[in-house]
Amino acid sequence: MAVRRLPGSCLQVGQNGSFVKEYTLADLEAMTPFPGYAGFRNSEANVTGPVAVTGAKVTDIVQDA
């Protein structure tokens, strides 16, 4: 997928190598908030979290893809 970053965009969604949709931070902040927990494991297998987070649902972001 070719990168075509527009001013103000912070997330691009693609499907099968094709550009589908672009979101600004304001677009993402306007979505229904979804609370949950997140954590990660680094390359040395150290786990950080879980910590409480709030964000947009992935299903809401990719619904047009």
Buried (B, 14 or more C-beta within 10 A) or exposed (E): EEEEEEEEEEEBBBEEEEEEBBBBEEBBEEEEEEEEEEEEEEEEEEEEEEEEEEBBEEEEBEEEE
